[in-house]
């Protein structure tokens, strides 16, 4: 997410760390990932460190102190965390946006953060509302569509058919089969997120994966992978939206 916004012109950021204050691993790693991308620039570091593991150790339970961020290329104007979304949160966000941090990156709750940021931008003349750009690690779901009219321009998240790999493994187990890689080891695989960078993109994703018109990974797709080997199953887990469409076209008809 940080890479996307940096490559499309943003240099001044506001960060929302969610449950990082409670050292929740998921949010810690997402926040550390943002900082790690910034720290790929040779002039950039946070509290004297640059690598993802070091950054995760710095922010877990503490969050980000913008004063500890050093860079000739990027600026972090403000940081918020927790889920109170109260007056203190709004004040921190307002101050950061007024300092130029109108690209707001969220480890979660991107809808709530975007709604608050949009309201602030609309209410304060000193903030150029046209420059508001927000992103979040959330989900590909209908609840996020309208936020693309409020500056939300990067939605990274799971999707309805992400359940397919789990169904495949369960159905294989019911047949008494265990999926193993080429070395005979039971695999540990992550699953890919889909990423929408426009309202049109998220609407297309939802049109291709919903309970009314049909899921991207229907019963035919699931059955194909029940009978497939490890290398095929790995493709299913790692598929982005374009790869998922290929899987749907190839096996779902």
N, C-alpha and C positions, 0 to 999 in steps of 0.2 A: 504494500500500500504506500509506504513512504517512497519507494522507488517510482511508482506510478506518478505521484504528484510532483516529485522532484523533476522527473523527466518531462513533465508537461508544464513546467514553469514556476512551480512554487519553491520558495526559499525560506519563508517565514511561517512557522507552524505553532499551533496550539495542540497539546496532547492530552487525551483523556485516558487515564490508566485504570478505571473501573475498580476491580477488586484486587489490584496490585497491593493496595494498602494492607490487605489481609494475607498477602503472600500466596494468593491463588495462582497455581502454576500456569494455567492457561493464559491468564491476563499478564502475568509476569513475562512469559515468553513472547507474547505478542508485542508488548512494550519494548522489550529488549531487542526484538527483531527490527522495530522501527529505528531505534538508536544505532543498532549495528549497521544498518544501511547507511545512515548519515556518516558513521565513523569509517566507512570505506574511503571517504575523502581524507587525504593525508593531513589536512589541517584540523581535523575534527576529532574530539574525544569527549568522554563524559567522566568527570571526576577522576581523570588520569588514566582511564581504561578505554579499550576499543573493541574487544572481542565479545561475542554474544554471551558466552558463559560468564565473563567478568561483569558485563552489563547487567545480566540477570541477577547476579549476586548483589549488585549495587542498589537495584530498584526494588527488590523483593521486600515487602513490608515497609518500604520507605517512599516509593514513587520517585518522581523526577524533580530535582531542584534546578530550574533553568539557569541559575547562577553558576552551576557546576558544568554547564555545557559550553564547550569552547570550539569555535569554528570560524573560519574565514568565509565559508560558503553558505552555511545555514544558520538560522536563528530559531530558538524556541522561546517564544514570548510568554508562554504561560502553560500551566499544568493543573489539571483537576483530577480528583479520584473519588471513589465512593459513589453511592447511589442516592444521596439525599436530594440532589437537584433543587437545592433550596436557594435562598437569597445569596448566601456566601458563594455557592457554585456560580450563580449568574454574575456576581460581581467579578469573580476571578476570570470568567470567560469574557466578560465585557472588557476588562482591562487588557487582556491578552489580544483581543481583536482590535482594540483601539491602538495597540502597539504594533499592529501589522499582521498579527497571527490569524489571518482569515482563512487559512487552510487548517482545518480541524480534523485530527486523526483520532479515532476511537477504537479501543480494544474490544468494545461491545457497546450495546445500547446506543448505536449510531442514530437511531430514529429519535430518541429523546434528546440527545445532544444536538442534532441538526435542528429540531424544532425550536429549542431554546436559542441557538445561535441565529436562526433565521429571524426570530422575534426581536432579538437584540439589534440585528443589522437593519431591520425595518424601522426600529424606534429611534436610533441614534444617527443623526446626520453625519457625524464625524467618521462613521464606518461606511465604506462603499459596499453596499449590499451585492452589487454585481460581482465582487471579488470573492464572495463567500464560496468556499469549496470544502465539502466535508466527505469523510469516508469512514467506513466501519467494517469490522469483522462481525457479521451478524448472520443473516440467512437469506436465501433466495425465496422470499415469501411475499404475498400480496400486500402485507402491512407496510412494506418499505417502498412501494411504487410511488405514492404521492410525494414522498420526501425528495424525489428527484426534481420536483418543482421548487424545492427550497434550498438548493445548493448541494444536496447529496449527489455525489457523482462517482462513488466507488463503493459497491456493496460486494463484499467477499463473504461467502457463506456456504453452508450445507444446503441441500435441496431435497425434495421429497424422495427421489429415487436413491438417495445415498444409503437407504436401508438394504439395497440389493446385495452387496457383498456379505452382509450378515445373514441374509436369507439363504444365499448360496452355501455358506459354511454350515448352517443349521440343517439344510436339506441333505448335504453330503454326509453329515454326521448321522442323520436318520437312516441313511443307507449303509451305515457302518464304515464309511470312507473317511480318511484323514488326508487333507491336502498337504503335500510336502513339496519343497523346492528340489532343484536338481541334485542337491547334496543330501537329500533325505531328511531335511530339517523342516519342522512345522514353521511356516513363515509368520513374521510379525510385520504387517503392512499398515501404513496410514492411508487415508482416503483423501482425494483431492477436493478442493472447494471449487465452486463456480464463481466467476467474477463478472459483475455487470458494471459498466462504466457509463451507462446512459439509461434513461427511462425505456427507450425502445429495446435495449438489450435485455433488461429484466423482464419486460413484458413478453419478449420472445421466449425466454427461458421458462416462464410460467405457462405459456401456451403449449410448450412441448412436454411439460411435466406437471400434470394435475389430475386430481381424482375424477373430474367430470369428463374430460376428453381422453384421458389415458396417461399413464405414467411413462416417462422416458424409458425406464427399464421395466417392461411388462413381464408377464409370466413366461413368454417365449425367450426373452433375454435371460431371465434368471435360470431357466432350464438349460440353455446353452452353456452357461458357465458352471452349472452343477456338473456337467459332463466334460468340462474343459480341464486343462492342466494348469500348473502353477503360473506359467508365463502368460497365459490368457487371463487368468484371474487377476494377475498384477496389473494388466492393462485396464481392467474394469475399475480397480481401486484408484488408479492414477489418472483416470480420464477427466480432462477439463470439459467445458461445454461442447466444444467442437468435436472432440473425440467421442463424447457421449452420443452426439447426434449420429456419428458414423456407426457406433454400436447399435443404436436404435434402428437405423436403416438396414443394417446388415443382418441382425438377428431377431428383430422385433416384429417382422411382418410375416 
